[in-house]
Amino acid sequence: QKIAVADTWRWQITKNIPTGPNPRKLLRANHLWVADDEGVTAIDTQSLAATRIRFGATRDIAISSDGALVFATTSNSIAIIDAHKQKLLGRVAIDGTPSLVAYSSAGKTLYAIDTKSGRIFAIDPHAKKVIATIESHPGAAQLRFAPNGRHALIANPERNIVQVLDAASNRIVQNAEIGEGPDQVTFTPLLAYVRRRASETILMIPIDQIGIEGKQIGVADFPGGQHGYGDGLSGSIAASIIEAPEGPSVLVANPADKMIYLYKEGMAAPAGGFSNYGRQPRAVLVVDRGLREATPGHYETTVPVKKPGNYDVVFFLDTPRVVACFSMDIAPLHPEPKKTATRVTAIEPPKHLVAGESVRLRFALIDPDRNAPRRATDVRALAFEAPGIWQQRGEVTPLADGTYTFEFIPPDTGMYYVWLESESLGLPPNNPQFLVFEAR
């Protein structure tokens, strides 16, 4: 029931924000919007304050192209929310159970699919009514509009078909028979990429062929790994294929291969890949810190630097080939007041742990100057099995006497390390105070 906030400068979880039960889909407009089992949660991306709007379980959400309205599916209606005021404006009754929604920026229309019946409902969000009902096939897994905002692709793994919806006429205008369970679509300016559950091959559809009624859709392909995309961990609603920063290219996460592949458009195979260090990537997102042209002829980027000093900066450009080096001085920040170190003390620690059984550890955080307990609201714990085989990070439970408890279940026999961390008390995640236990 929480959303984790990750600092991509330090690659650390800095906060957990409560939401309703089972948060699932996230979209960002003026706020970050989260669908959950009680409605939606709006999170201010600056203050991280959260506002919950309860109207029933929500499976999917969409945002209007101007960011003013948020749309959420409920059991038999579409909820329309004012994105600026975080207020429910009303509902549009649906003759079915909508589970997928997408907004057409060209038609200023919302489309909702009842995946059980296959019906697609076109909704005028300002009039708050259904203006058209389109018959389709049950079993759709995704509805996504192309960059033009007019044509949407509907991936249906149960019927092995990808359909093209035209928002101008509210009709299905093309059908492409695509085997092996097409379930996800991603767009670049030139191509639509279709992932299939039972295949490692990614299909590509030229965007200029989408939406031409009666025209057969041409399909190309490239191998996106060695295993089918349904062979790994269960799928994610987040995209496993995304456009790479340096286009035209995409990054493709293959769970069973434990790899992320880079494919450049026009090639017969991926140009390379990135290891996920034994883990199964189910989705991919890029933090882009590449050089970008801020003003004509002026390029800039931002990078984290941990320590002050003199640095050598190497500039490399592939085409035309340019390699240049220059030095850069990084001045120290103004010194901050030194925080009093906090001592972590284990209270009656067990001599050993029992594999497969829950253990409850108790700690005190002590101010060494006053020899008194210290309290904070950002205390968390991390337990991991050496050498990094398994880990569990979680909240601790504060007790009335000022101490804290942390519970976990060591899955196997072996050595386990346990840390307490609190930024406000000067205990970073890599602080040298940790406990070591053996599970037998």
N, C-alpha and C positions, 0 to 999 in steps of 0.2 A: 504494500500500500504506500510506496514511496517512489520518488524519482530521484536518482542520484545526479548530482552536479559534478562534472569532471572539469578540472583545471587543465587545459591542454598545454599550458606553459610548463607546469611541474608534473603533469600526468599523475594527478592525485584526485581522489574523491574529496571534495571540500564540504559538501553538505548533502543531506537527504531531506527532501521536501515531501511531507505527507499529502496523499491524494485519496480518492475513494478506493474501494477494493479493486484489485486486479487492474492496475493501469496498463493500457495496451498501446494505442496509437498516439503519436505525438506530431503536432504540426505547429509551425511558428508563423505568427503574423505580428501584431503589436505586442502580443504576449505568446508564451508557449502554452498550447492547448493540449490537454491530456484527456483521452477517453477512458472511462472506468465504469465499474458496475453500478454507480449511483448517478452518473451524468457526466459532467466534464469538470476539469480543474484548470483555471487560468493562472499561470505563473508569470509574474513580472520578471523579465530577464535581467533587470538591473538590481532591484531590491530583493528578488527571490521570494517576495510575498505571494501567497497563494490564496485564490478565491474559488470556492467550490460551488457549483451550480447543480442542484440535484433535481432530476426529473425522470430518472430511470436508467437502467443499464444501457450503455452506449458501446456499439461495436466499431463504428467508423465515424470519422469526422472529415469535413472539408471546409475550406475557407474561400470566400469570394475573392476575385482578382484584385479588388481595391482594399482588401483586408478589413472591411467594415463588418462583415457578417460571418458567423461560424455556424455550420450545419452539423447536426448530430443525429444519428439513427437511434430510435427507440423501438419498442416492441411492435407498434403499429402506426408510427408517425415519424415525421422529421421535425426536430426541434431547431428553431431559428434563434440565434443569440446575437445581441449587440456586442461586437468585439471590443469596442471602446469602453462601454459602461459595464461589461460583464453581466448582462441582464438578459433573461429569457424574454424574447419578443412574442413568441407564440409557437404553435405547432401546426403542421400540415398533416392531416389524417391520410394514411396510406392503406389501400385495400390489400394488405399483406404484411410481411415482416421484412423491412429493408435492412440489409446488412452491409452494403457497399454504397458509397456516395462519391461523386466527383462533380466539380463545377466547371462549366464551359465559359471561358472568358470571352469567347466570341459571341455566344448566344445569351450571355448573362442569365444562364439557366442552370439549375441543379438537377442532377440525374441520380436516382436511387434504384438499386437492384434488389429485388426479392430473390435471393439465390435458390430458394426452394422451388418457386413457381417459374422462375426465369423472366418474370415481367420487369420492365424498366419503366420508371415513372419520371416524367419530365415535370419539374416544379418551377413555377415563377416565384422567386423568393420575396418579391415586394408585394405581389397580390396574395401570397400565401395560399396557393392552390395548385393542384395538379392540372397541367394543361395538355398532357398527352400520356398515353400508356402504350408501350411498345412491347410486343410479344417476342420473346427470345427463348433460349434453352436454359433449363435448370443447371446449376453446378458452377456458375462463374466464380473465379477466384480473384479477379482484379478488373477494375474499370479505371482507365487512365487516359487523359486527353493528350494529344500531340501538341507540340509547341504552338501551332496555329490556333489552339483553343476551340476548334470546330469539330475535329474528328477524334473520336475516342476508340481505343482498342479494348476489347473485352476478351480476356483470356479465360478459357473454359477447359480445365484439365479433364473433367468427367466426359465431355463430348468430343475431346480432341479437336477443338476448333478455336480460331481467333476471329472475332467479328468486328466490323467497323461500323460505329454509330455516327451518323451525321446530325449534328446539333441544329443545322439549318432546316432540315426537313423532319427531324425526329423519327428517322427510320434507320434500320439496318441496311446498309447499301453494299456491303461486301462480306463474303465469308471465305476464310482460308482454312482448309483441312490441314491441321498440323498435329501429327501423332506424338505419342509419348508424353502426354500430360502438360501442355503449355499452361503455366500458372503465374508468370510474372513478366511485365513489359517495362522497358526503360527506353527513354528517347534521348537522342542527340539531335543537333540541327538537321542531320541528313538521314539518320536511320532509326528504326525501331528495333530494339533487341528483345527477343523472346526466349525466356528460359523454360526448360522442360524438366519435369520431375524425373522421368525415367531415362534421361539421356544426358551425356556430358557435352553434347553439341549445342551451341547457341545459334539461333536463327536470326537473320537480319532481314528486315523489310524496308525498302527505300520509302521514305516519307512521301516522295512525289507520286507514288503509286497508291497511296491511301486516300480513300474517299471518292474514287472514280467509279461510279456505279456501273456494274457489268464487266469491269475490267478484272482479269485474273491477277492476283497479287503474286509478284515474283519474290522468291525467297533465296537468300544465300546463307552460308553457314561457316562457322569455324569451330575447331575443337576447344572447348573451355575446360580442359582437364582430362583426367583419365577415368573418373567415376561419375555416375549420374548424380544429379542434384538432389534426388530423393534418397540417396544412399547414406547420407550423413545424418546429423542431428535434425530433428523436426524443423520445418521451415519457419522463417521469421516474416512478419508483415513488413519489416524494414527491407529496403532494396538490397539485393545481393549483386546487382549490376548498376554502376553509376558512371556518369560521364567524368573522365579524368580532367584535371585542371588544364593540362596541355593537350587540347584536342587537335584533330578529331580522334578520340580514343576513349576506351572505357576500362574500368577496373571490375573484375569479375571474381566474386568470392565462391569457391567451391569447397563445401564443408568436408566431404569425404576425402578430397585430395589434401586437405589442410593447407591450402594455398590460396593466394589472391593473384590472379593473372592480369597482365596488362595487354590489351588488344588494341592495335592501331588500325583504324579503318583502311580497308584496301588490302590488308595482308591476309595470307592464307592460314596463319596460326598466330597465337599470342607472341608478342615481342619479348616477353619475359614474365617473371613472377616474383612474389614475395612470400617467403615462408611465414607461417603463423605459429612456428615453434611448437608443433605437436597439437595445437588446439584446432577446433573446427569452426572456421568463420562462417556465420550464417548471414551476415550483412556487412556492408562496407560503407564508410564515410571518410571523406578527405578533409584534413586540416591543411589548407593551402597557405604556405608562407613564401611562395615564389615571388620573384620580382614582377611588379606590375607598373604600367605606365600611368603615373599620377597626373602629370601634365605633359604636353608634347616634348619628347626627348628627355623626360625626367622619370626615372624608374626608382621604386622604393619597395622595401619590405621591412618586416619587423622580426627580430630573432631574440630569444632569451640569452642572456649572458650571466653566468653565475658569479663571477668574480671580477673586480676591477683590474686594470692592467693594460699592457700594450698587446694588441692582437694583429696578426697578419690575416688579411682578407684576400681570398682568391676569387676572382671573377672569371667565369667560363661561359662562353657562348658557342653553341655548336655551329650555327649557320648565320652569318659568316663566322669562320673560326677565329675567336678572340680569346686570349688568355692574358689576364692582367692581375697584378698583385699590388696591394697598398696596405699601409699600416693604419691602425685606428686605436686611439686611446680611450679607454673606458674609465671614467672617474668614479670613485666610490660615492655611494649615497651618503647623506647626512647620517651620522650614527644615531641609532634609535636607543632609547633608554633600555638598559639591560634588564631583562626579565629574571626574576628569581627562579633558579632551577627547581624543578619538582622531582622529588624522590619517589620512585615506585616501590612499594613494599607489598609482598605477598603475605597474606594472613593464613596461617595453617595450611600451607600447600601440601597436596598429597605426595607421597613418596614416589608413586608411579601412577600411570593411567591404565585403564582397561580398554583395549580396542573394542569398538562397537558399543560402548556404554557411555552415557552422558556424564560429563564432569562439570562441576560448578566451582569455578575459581573465584577467590575473593581477594580484592586489592585495596590498599589505601594509598592516596596521593598526598604526600607530606611536604609542607613548606619547611625546608631545612633550617631557615633562619629562626623560625618561631616554633619549630617542631609541632606544628598543628596541621590538621587535615585541610586540604585544598579541594574546592568543588568547582565544577564547570559543567556546562550543558553540551559540550562538543567532545566528550570522552568516548572513544571507540576502541575496539580491540581487534587484534589480528592474530590468528593462529595458523601456522603452516607446518607441514611435515617436511623435514629435510630429505632430499635437497630440492625443495620446491615442487614436490609431487602433488600436494593437495594444500589448499588454503581456504580459510573461512574468515571473512571480515564482518563484524556486526556491532550493534549497539550494546553498551553495558547497562546494567540495572543499578541505579543509585539506591543506597539504603539509608535509613533514617540516621544512622550513626556517622554518616559521611564517607562510608566505604562503598565499593562497587563490586558487582559480581558479573561474571561472564561465563556462559555455558556453551559447550560444543561437544560433539561426538567424534573422537579420533577414529577414522574409518579402519585403520590397519595398525599393526604393530610397527614401532619405529620411534624416531626422535621428533619431538614437536617443540616449536618455539612459539612463545606467546608474548606479544607486545601490547602495551596501552599507549594510545596516542591522543594528544589534545593540543591543538594549535594555540589556544588561549593560555595554556599552562606551560608552554614551551616544550612540549613533547612531540616532535615531528615523527612521521612514520618510521624513519631510520634511526631513531634515538638508540643509544647504546644500552638502555635498561630493558632487558628481556629475561624471561624465564625459560628454562629448558626442562622438558618432561620426557620420560620414556613410557611409551604405551606397550603393554605386554599382552 
